[in-house]
Amino acid sequence: MSETPLSWGSVREMSPFEVMMWRAESDPRYRAPVLAVELLDEKPDWERLVAATEWATRMVPRFRERVREPLAGLGTPYWIHDVEFDLHYHLRRVRIPGSGPGFWAELAPIAEQFMMTPFDRERPPWEAMLVEGLPGGRAAFLLKLHHVLTDGMGVVQLLSQLHSRRREHDPEKPQPVAPAAEAPDPLAEVDRLVRREVGLVPAAARMARDVLGALTHPVSAVRDTVRWVESATRVLAPPSGGASELLRPRGLSWRFVALDVGFAELRAAGKSVGGSFNDAYVAALLGAFRIYHEKQGRPVAPAATLRTSVPVSLRRTGDAAGGNRWAPARLAAPMGVVDPAERIRTVGSLMRAARDEPALESPDVVAPLLARLPGPLLTLVAGGSTAGNDLQASNVPGLRSEAFLCGARIERVYPFAPLPGCAAMISVVTHGDTCCVGANLDAAAVTDRELFAECLAAGFTEVLSLRPGAAEPMIVR
C-alpha cells in the first residue's frame, strides 16, 4: 500500500484570487473562513479523534503549512511548513448541557463564535472542534478552513478522501511520515521572487504577440474585443437594479440557520418545469426573501429583483485538487415572481446566460493586478463588488454514500460560507438523500433570524409544491 500523502492542496504559491482573499482581511468585513458542521450519530472517542486528526495532517501536508508573506510584501504569499506546528492548538472540544430534545439553540452560537473568531495568521489556517452533549449521545464536529485553502468543491474532495466508509478502524490505511519542517530561507525567497517576476516576461511577450497578430485582422479583432469588454462589464459589475433597502445595513456579526430538504423532491420539482436542481434551489431562496420582505412590512413588486451572486465551478479534469477554481455569476434575480414555476424558468434562463458569458473567467484576468494592491486599497476596489450583492447562493455536491468519522456515522453536513459584504450567504451540500442548507446571515441585515428560518422553509415549500407528495422542509432546531 502506498505511504505517499494525498496531492490535495500541493500548489506552493497562492493564486492571485487567493491572494486577494488573504489580503482583503485587513478589513474584518471580508474575513473568509469556511465552516462545515457535521452531525454525528454518536460521540467519537476523543483519543481516537486526536490520532485521526494527526493522521490527516500527514495525509494532507497542507494542514501543517502556514502562509508566508514575501519579503517586504513584494510578490505572492506562499505556503511553508510550520516549524511550530501544534495539533493541540488546532483541535479542541466543548460540551453543551443538552437539556432538551433540540440542540441547535445551543450548538449554533458555538459554531457562530467559532467561525467569527479570526485565524492566527502565524499558524496553518484551520481549526476543528468536537461538540459533545447533543441529544441521544450524538455529537457535532466543526471543521473551519480559510477560503484560501480551497473552495466548496475542494472541501468535498478533501472529505471524500479522509472520511472512512465504515465504522470500524482500518489498520491498513496509509501511514505517511510527517513532512520535514523547514525554516524560511531568505535567499531562496529572493530567488523565488526573481524567478516568478522574470516568468511574467514571457507571458507579456505572448500577449504582445497576440496583439500584433490581431492587427492583421483589425475589424474582427475590434469586434471581439468590444464583445469581451461588454461581457466583462456584466461579469464584474453588480447586477442591474437597486439593492434591497431592508437588507442594506451591514455589520460584523453572523447568525446561522440550518434546514433539511429532500434532494430527489427538489430536483424533481425543478425538472417538472424544465429547470435544474440549482434553478429550483435558487428559486426557493428568492421565494424566501420575498416572503421575508412581506412579513417585515415591505411589499415586493412583481418585477422586483434581488442582487444575487452564484459561484460557478471552473474546475476541469486534470486540475489540481484543493485550491480555488470558480467565478461568480451575477444575477438580477426574480424575487418578485410569486409563481414558483415561472421563477425557476427565469432563474434557469439567467444562469445559462451567465455561464455563456465569454468573460466569465475575467476575475482571473484582473486578479493578478488587484492582488498587488495594498490591503486597504484592495478591499476598497474588490470588496465593493461583493458588497453590492444581497444574496450569495452556493450549491455543492456532497457525499452520496455513507461516511464515518472515528466510528461515528455522519448524519448531516451543514455548510457555512463567509459573508464578503453581502447580507446572506446560503449554501447547500447534498448529503445522501438530504439537501443540507446552511444560511449565514448578517445580523445587521437580517434582524429576525427565527422569522427568516420560517420564510426559508416557506420558500422551499413553494417550490416543492410543484412535486405533489414531497415532504416538508425541516428547520433544524
NORGIFEN-V758897 format. One record per run of one state. SS is the DSSP state (H for helix, E for strand, L for the rest). FROM is the first residue (numbers start at 0). LEN is the number of residues. If there is no record, write none. Layout:
# NORGIFEN-V758897
SS,FROM,LEN + SS,FROM,LEN
This chain:
# NORGIFEN-V758897
L,0,12 + E,12,1 + L,13,2 + H,15,11 + L,26,1 + H,27,3 + L,30,2 + E,32,8 + L,40,5 + H,45,14 + L,59,1 + H,60,4 + E,64,4 + L,68,2 + H,70,3 + L,73,4 + E,77,4 + L,81,5 + H,86,4 + E,90,5 + L,95,8 + H,103,13 + L,116,9 + E,125,9 + H,134,3 + E,137,9 + L,146,3 + E,149,1 + L,150,1 + H,151,11 + L,162,1 + E,163,1 + L,164,21 + H,185,51 + L,236,17 + E,253,9 + H,262,9 + L,271,5 + H,276,19 + L,295,9 + E,304,9 + L,313,9 + E,322,1 + L,323,2 + E,325,9 + L,334,5 + H,339,16 + L,355,6 + H,361,9 + L,370,4 + H,374,13 + L,387,3 + E,390,6 + L,396,7 + E,403,2 + L,405,2 + E,407,9 + L,416,7 + E,423,8 + L,431,2 + E,433,9 + L,442,6 + H,448,16 + L,464,9 + E,473,2 + L,475,2
